[in-house]
Amino acid sequence: MGRCALEVADIFRVHGPAWRQAECGHLSRGQLKVMSAIEQCRSAALGGHVLHCNACEHTEIAYNSCRNRHCPKCQGTAARRWLEARQADLLPVDYYHVVFTLPAPISAIAYTNKAVIYALLFEVAAETLRTIAADPKHLGAHIGVTLVLHTWGSALTHHPHVHGIVPGGGLSPNGTRWVSCKPGFFLPVRVLSRLFRRRFLEALETAYRSGQLQFFGDYAQLADATVFADWLQPLRKCEWVVYAKRPFAGPAAVLAYLSRYTHRVAISNSRLIALDERGVSFRWKDYRAKGRTRYKSMTLSADEFMRRFLLHVLPGGFHRIRHYGLLANSGRRDHLAKVRELLHVVANADADSPGTDAAPNVAQPTFVCPDCGAAMIVVEVLMRGQPIRAPPPFRGAP
């Protein structure tokens, strides 16, 4: 059966060429690359291979993926690989979920200063967590945190925020014991919010004075230092949203959460409803509403849909998942080994451990037949740009 579900790629293929021409000069190189990658993903343009099943004689063509991190179709495999690596890092403690969100005025200037302001969001959020956790009045410990950047709201608007996944405790200052959080409580949200606001505004002023920020359109006047200072004043007094959720229900729940959030893109194909003369219809969640009424549908013109989708293209080379403290890449292995020693747990106690009854790991086939489930073999490689054609009849050995 052929594919019938609507995909973001379909919208770009149908409406992208005309819109790209109309917006000539207004789209960045990164946005154009994302459009091209999504349009070509799993099509003959990227090449592929012919697969054959010796068990049932089924033959099919599998086209290559674009592997672009903004493509809705290419994130599942990347997420699985990332999660397999993270599974070994999990500790037998409660994990907490913390969200740091930028206020709307800063989100507005962040769009034309993505690399600078997104990096500040990461660094200040991590510093805030580590500073408050190290304070003896709160936890008094050195913690680890994984932060994941999302730049969108459910309606595809620009809404930069980071999701933090934090183990519920940390190493004592001298590194000789594990300090646990109070049951069900990580750190005081109001204290986190105040420090996050102060430190972010200080860092933003430093970036401004060093000439790292650019302003255009309605915000061009902020290039004047006096205007910028006046613009900052209300931001020193308004509430900045820092949200802490209840602890996860065990390590499996942490992995399930990470699988949904780490490699998410602005909108998944599963949320798309229709592409017709009215435009693009999709499902979204209105967080201001309650209960079932918060789940709604929205229709945008195809041009507006593409514009909103491309708002969330990240700068080249920008890392949207970062680790800090005990989980920082430079010392993670040693830190986790020390923590496991203090918690009296064995690292990686799994099927590979001696004395378990689990079967040894067996390599899984790369391609599986959709008809009978047997392994499929590659019988022909299709080069990039080779025209789409029907699968050839399989010719076995003479």
SEZA-372338 format. One record per residue (C-alpha): residue in three letters; x, y, z. Coordinates in pm, whole numbers, plus 32768, in hexadecimal, padded with zeros to 4 digits. Layout:
// SEZA-372338
ALAXYZ;...
***
This chain:
// SEZA-372338
MET800080008000;GLY808B81557FA5;ARG80C88269809E;CYS7F97834880CC;ALA7FDB840E820E;LEU8028857F81DF;GLU818F85E88221;VAL824687328247;ALA830986C78112;ASP81C786C68045;ILE8183883080A3;PHE82E1889D8041;ARG82D787D87EFC;VAL818A886E7E91;HIS81B189D47F09;GLY832689F97F4C;PRO83A68A577DEF;ALA82B68B7D7DBF;TRP82E38BF87F24;ARG845E8BDC7F0D;GLN84558CB67DD6;ALA83698DB37E77;GLU84488DC97FAD;CYS858B8DDB7EE9;GLY86868EA07FB8;HIS85C28E7680FB;LEU861A8D0C8148;SER87658CAE81E6;ARG884D8BAD8151;GLY87FA8AC78274;GLN86858AE28234;LEU86B38A9980C2;LYS878489658116;VAL867588E58201;MET8568891680F8;SER8636885E7FF4;ALA8689874080E3;ILE8520870A814C;GLU84A387187FE4;GLN85A086137F72;CYS8592853080A4;ARG854F83C2804B;SER8527840F7EDB;ALA85EE83AD7DA6;ALA86A884F87DBF;LEU877B846A7EDE;GLY87AC83117E49;GLY876381CC7EFB;HIS876E80547ED1;VAL869C7F347E54;LEU86497E357F64;HIS85EB7CCA7F31;CYS85607BC78021;ASN85D77A667FD7;ALA84C979D480B7;CYS83957A598001;GLU842D7AF77EC7;HIS83AE7C537F25;THR84767D6B7E7F;GLU84637EE07EC5;ILE852380257E9F;ALA859980DE7FD7;TYR860882447F9E;ASN870782EF807C;SER86B383E38193;CYS872F854A8195;ARG87A1852B8303;ASN875E869B833B;ARG871886DD84AC;HIS85E887B28454;CYS854286A08383;PRO841885F88431;LYS846384A98387;CYS85D1849283E7;GLN85CA84C1855F;GLY854E836B85D0;THR869082B28582;ALA876883CB860D;ALA869D83CA874F;ARG86C282528778;ARG883B82648752;TRP88528383884A;LEU877582D28947;GLU884481938938;ALA8974825F899A;ARG88BA83158AB1;GLN882381DB8B48;ALA8973817E8BDF;ASP897F82D18C8F;LEU883D82A98D56;LEU8859829B8ED1;PRO876981EC8FC4;VAL86E78338904C;ASP85BE841B900D;TYR85DC84FB8EDB;TYR853F86538EBC;HIS84C8871F8D95;VAL850988988D98;VAL84AD89908C84;PHE854B8AE88C52;THR848E8BD28B67;LEU84F68D228AD7;PRO83F78E408AF2;ALA83548EB389AE;PRO84268FF28979;ILE856A8F2C8987;SER84D78E1988AB;ALA848F8F2787A9;ILE85FA8F98878E;ALA86778E3187AE;TYR85FD8DE0864F;THR87078EBF85AF;ASN880A8E6486B9;LYS87D58CEE86D4;ALA893A8C79870E;VAL89798D7A8821;ILE88308D7288DE;TYR87F28BFC88C5;ALA89538BC1894B;LEU890D8CB28A6B;LEU87CB8BF88AB7;PHE888D8AB38AD7;GLU89AB8B408BA4;VAL88DC8C118C94;ALA87DA8AFF8CD1;ALA88F08A068D22;GLU89A88B028DFB;THR88668B538EB7;LEU881F89E88F07;ARG8982899E8F72;THR89A18ADB9045;ILE88608AA8910A;ALA88A589339133;ALA8A01897E91BC;ASP89748A6C92C1;PRO897389BD9418;LYS88228A61945F;HIS878A898F934B;LEU883D884F92E2;GLY89AD8895931D;ALA8A2387AF9208;HIS8AC487A390B1;ILE89B687328FBB;GLY899F86C68E51;VAL88A2873E8D4F;THR884286F78BE6;LEU87A0881C8B30;VAL86D9880289EB;LEU86828938891E;HIS852989668887;THR84DD8AA687CA;TRP836D8A73877A;GLY82168A838812;SER8109898A87AF;ALA80898A7A86A2;LEU81E98A94860A;THR82238BF0869A;HIS83818C54870D;HIS83958BF3887D;PRO84FA8BA388EF;HIS851A8AD08A2B;VAL85F289B98AB3;HIS858088768B56;GLY866687FF8C6B;ILE867E86958CE0;VAL872C868B8E34;PRO877F856B8F1F;GLY86E985A89078;GLY882985E49136;GLY899C8618910D;LEU8AF985E39195;SER8B59868D92D9;PRO8C6087A392B6;ASN8D7686B59321;GLY8CF085A0923F;THR8CCF849F9356;ARG8B5584709362;TRP8A1884899293;VAL892A859C9306;SER87BF854D92B0;CYS86A98648927B;LYS857F864F9362;PRO847C855392E5;GLY83B285EF91CA;PHE8468873D91DB;PHE859787AC9114;LEU85E0891F913A;PRO85028A509185;VAL84738AD4903F;ARG845A8C3E90B2;VAL85CA8C459112;LEU86298BA98FC4;SER85548CA68F09;ARG85EB8DD68FB5;LEU87518D698F7C;PHE870A8D018E16;ARG86748E598DCC;ARG87958F1A8E6B;ARG88AC8E4C8DCF;PHE880D8E438C75;LEU87E08FBD8C6A;GLU89468FF08CDE;ALA89C48F078BCD;LEU88E48FAE8ACA;GLU897091068B24;THR8AD1907E8B04;ALA8A808FF289AB;TYR89E891428949;ARG8B19920A89BA;SER8C02912288FB;GLY8B3D915887BB;GLN8ABA8FF4879C;LEU894C90528769;GLN88A490CD862C;PHE87579180860E;PHE867391A784E0;GLY851892248486;ASP8445928585B2;TYR8570924B8696;ALA8673931685D5;GLN865E942C86D7;LEU86F0934587DF;ALA88449381873F;ASP884194C4880B;ALA88CF94768966;THR87D995598A1D;VAL86AE94BE896E;PHE8733936189B9;ALA875E93B48B2A;ASP85F894388B3D;TRP857A93018A87;LEU862292228B8A;GLN858892CB8CBB;PRO842F92238CB5;LEU84DB90D18C86;ARG858490FA8DD9;LYS843491028E88;CYS835390118DC9;GLU833A8EA18E26;TRP84158DB38D5F;VAL83808C5A8D34;VAL84428B3F8DD4;TYR83718A078DF6;ALA83C188CB8EB9;LYS82F8878C8E8E;ARG82D186678F7A;PRO83E4855F8F6C;PHE83D4845A8E5C;ALA834A83048EB1;GLY8496824F8E97;PRO85AF823A8D94;ALA84CB81A58C89;ALA83F282DD8C99;VAL852883B88C72;LEU858782FE8B34;ALA842383128AB0;TYR842284898AEB;LEU857584B88A4A;SER850683F0891A;ARG83EA84E988E8;TYR84AE86278925;THR861A860B88C1;HIS85EF85E9874A;ARG849D868F8720;VAL847087868603;ALA838188AE85EF;ILE825F87D0857E;SER8244865B8544;ASN819685C68416;SER809A852184FE;ARG80098676855C;LEU7FB586D183F3;ILE7E4786AE8393;ALA7E1887308230;LEU7EAE87F48110;ASP7D9F888D8037;GLU7D2789D27F9B;ARG7D0B8A7280F6;GLY7E748A26814F;VAL7F14893E824E;SER7E4488BD8373;PHE7EEE882784A5;ARG7EB187D18610;TRP7F3A88AC8725;LYS7F2188CC889E;ASP7EA38A0F893D;TYR7F4C8A108A92;ARG7E6C8B298B0E;ALA7D398A4B8AF2;LYS7CDD892B8BD7;GLY7C8B87BD8B9E;ARG7C1F87488A47;THR7BE288AC89D0;ARG7D5888E989BD;TYR7D7887FD8892;LYS7D1788C0875B;SER7D5088D285E5;MET7DE089F98525;THR7DED8A4B83B4;LEU7EFE8B288322;SER7F468B8381BB;ALA80598AA8812C;ASP81418BD6811B;GLU81078C2C828A;PHE81348AC182F0;MET82848AAF823F;ARG82EE8BFF82D1;ARG82A18B8A8433;PHE83498A3B8400;LEU84898AE18387;LEU848F8BCF84B2;HIS85268AAC8571;VAL86518A5C8494;LEU87818A638579;PRO88D08B028520;GLY89C38A13847D;GLY8A838943857A;PHE89AE89B586A0;HIS897F889E87A2;ARG88198885881E;ILE8867877D8929;ARG896F87D68A2D;HIS89EE873C8B70;TYR8A7587F28CA1;GLY8B0B87AC8DF6;LEU8B27863B8E4A;LEU8A9F85E68CEF;ALA8B8F86C58C2A;ASN8C3B85F98B1D;SER8D9886428BA3;GLY8D66858F8CEF;ARG8C1F84D08CD3;ARG8CB283718CDE;ASP8D7F83B48E19;HIS8C6884728EC7;LEU8B6383668E85;ALA8C5182558EF9;LYS8C878314903E;VAL8B1283479073;ARG8AC581D79035;GLU8BD28179912E;LEU8B34825A9235;LEU89D881D491E7;HIS8A59806C91F2;VAL89D780169098;VAL8A7E7F568F7E;ALA8AA9800D8E35;ASN89F97F7D8D05;ALA89587E598DB9;ASP88AA7DCA8C89;ALA88987C998BAB;ASP8A0D7C9E8B78;SER8A4F7C6C8CEB;PRO8AC87B148D5E;GLY89C07A368DFB;THR88967AC08D3F;ASP87B079DF8C76;ALA87817AD78B5B;ALA87E37A6A8A00;PRO891F7B038970;ASN88FB7C338890;VAL88AE7BCF872B;ALA88EC7CBF860D;GLN87A17D2F8578;PRO877B7D4283FD;THR87967E9E836A;PHE866D7E668281;VAL853E7D9382D7;CYS843B7D1481E0;PRO82E87DBB821C;ASP82347C8181A1;CYS82DA7B64825E;GLY83CD7C098352;ALA85037B6082C6;ALA86477C198283;MET86607CCB8135;ILE87A07CEF806C;VAL88177E0C7F90;VAL881F7D977E26;GLU88597EE47D7B;VAL88CC80427DDC;LEU881C816D7D3F;MET88F182A37D12;ARG887784007D6D;GLY878884957C72;GLN873883497BCC;PRO85CD83587B52;ILE84BC82A27C10;ARG846181557B73;ALA83BD800F7BD1;PRO84947F147C92;PRO854B7E327B9B;PRO850D7CBC7B9B;PHE86077C117C7F;ARG870E7B477BC7;GLY87B97A4C7CA7;ALA890379A07C6B;PRO891178E57B19;
***
